[in-house]
Amino acid sequence: MVIILANNYRDISINDISYDIVGDMIDYPDDYKVEVHTLGNDSIVVDCGVKAKGGYEAGLAFTQICMGGLSSPSITHKKLKHEIFYPFIEVYTDYPTLACLAAQKAGWRISQEGYFAMGSGPARALALKPKHTYEVIEYEDDSDFAVIALEASALPSEKVMDYIASECGVETSNVVAIVAPTNSLVGSIQIAGRVVEVAVYKLNEMGFDTRHIISAFGSAPIPPVKKDPAVAMGTTNDASIYHGSVTLTVDGGNIKDFVAKVPSSSSKDYGRPFYTVFKEAKFDFYKLDPSIFAPAEIIVNDVSVGETYVAGGINADVTMESFGFKKV
C-alpha cells in the first residue's frame, strides 16, 4: 500500500535547523542563564541546569531543539485548579512525526565511561537510535552537525562526546550537547514539553501510522522543581499523565479505532502519583505498565471524515498531590 504522507519532510534536516538555534544559546549564554563549555576535542557542551541556573528562556530553547526546531513552544498562565493559576508550556508542530519521533523521543540511552544520560533531540536521527523508528517513519538526516539533548545530572566528558560524534558520523567539533537534569527548572520545562510526543509515541506503538497526523498541539503544567531526582521524575511525568492535553489534526488512518486507548487513564497504573507507583515497583521501569506514559486527554479531528473524537480527561487532584502544593 502506498502511503500519502501528511507531512513531506524528506528534505528537512532537523540537525541543521537545531544547530542554528543552539548557536544563539552559545553566543548569548547570559541571556539564557546557561554556561557554555568548549572541550579539548572542540565539541561544545551547554549546561542548562547542572551547575548553571537556567530559566524559562533556556527551557523553551531546550524544548525547541529537542523537537528538531520544528516547534515554537511558549509559556502561558492557566488555571490548574479552582483559584490556582500556574505556568503551562504549550507546544505545537506541523511536523509531528518528525518533531516527536525522529527528534524528541528519548530513544538513546548513553552509557559511556561511567557516564549515563537519556539522549534525545535531532542527533538521534544521525545515529539511528533506535534504527527501527527511522525505518517506520522513513526519515534520514545527513547533516554534518549533530545536536543532542541530554537529561543528566552531570556534564559529558570529551570521551563521551567522541562517542556521540562517532555514532553520528560527524566531526567531534561539530557536536553540541545541551544538558539539564530532571530536577532543574529547564528539566521541568522540557519534560512537560513532551506532552505531544507521548501521544504520538503511544499511537506509533499501537500501530497507527503517525504520518497521517497533519498538526499537533499540546499543553501541560510546568512542575515545581524537586530536590530529589526520583521525586522530580515523578512530578515531571505526572504533568502529562494527569494534566496534559493534546489536540491532533489527522487525515485518515482509521484514527477512531485508536483514540480511546491513548489517554493515560487506559493504564492499570493510573490514579496515583507516578512516584508512588514507581516506588512500589522498586524503581523498576519494566514493572510499570508502559501505557501510563500518555497525556491525560486527547482530542482528534479527522479531516478525512469531518469528525472529532475526544477521550480521557484532566485529573487536577492527582496533579496537585504530585506537585505537593502547601498552602501557607
HELIX and SHEET records of a PDB file:
HELIX    1   1 ILE A   14  ASP A   27  1                                  14    
HELIX    2   2 PRO A   29  TYR A   32  1                                   4    
HELIX    3   3 TYR A   56  CYS A   66  1                                  11    
HELIX    4   4 PRO A   96  PRO A   96  1                                   1    
HELIX    5   5 THR A   97  GLN A  104  3                                   8    
HELIX    6   6 ALA A  123  ALA A  127  1                                   5    
HELIX    7   7 LYS A  131  ILE A  137  1                                   7    
HELIX    8   8 GLU A  158  CYS A  168  1                                  11    
HELIX    9   9 THR A  172  ASN A  174  5                                   3    
HELIX   10  10 LEU A  185  ALA A  192  1                                   8    
HELIX   11  11 VAL A  195  GLU A  205  1                                  11    
HELIX   12  12 THR A  210  HIS A  212  5                                   3    
HELIX   13  13 PRO A  229  ILE A  241  1                                  13    
HELIX   14  14 LYS A  256  VAL A  259  1                                   4    
HELIX   15  15 SER A  264  SER A  266  5                                   3    
HELIX   16  16 PHE A  274  GLU A  280  1                                   7    
HELIX   17  17 PHE A  285  LYS A  287  5                                   3    
HELIX   18  18 PRO A  290  ILE A  292  5                                   3    
HELIX   19  19 ALA A  316  PHE A  323  1                                   8    
SHEET    1   A 6 GLU A  35  THR A  38  0                                        
SHEET    2   A 6 ILE A  44  ASP A  47 -1                                        
SHEET    3   A 6 VAL A 175  ALA A 180  1                                        
SHEET    4   A 6 ALA A 146  GLU A 151  1                                        
SHEET    5   A 6 TYR A 115  SER A 120 -1                                        
SHEET    6   A 6 TRP A 108  GLN A 112 -1                                        
SHEET    1   B 6 SER A  74  LYS A  81  0                                        
SHEET    2   B 6 ILE A  84  THR A  93 -1                                        
SHEET    3   B 6 ILE A 213  PRO A 221 -1                                        
SHEET    4   B 6 SER A 245  VAL A 250 -1                                        
SHEET    5   B 6 GLU A 297  ASP A 302  1                                        
SHEET    6   B 6 GLU A 307  GLY A 312 -1                                        
END                                                                             
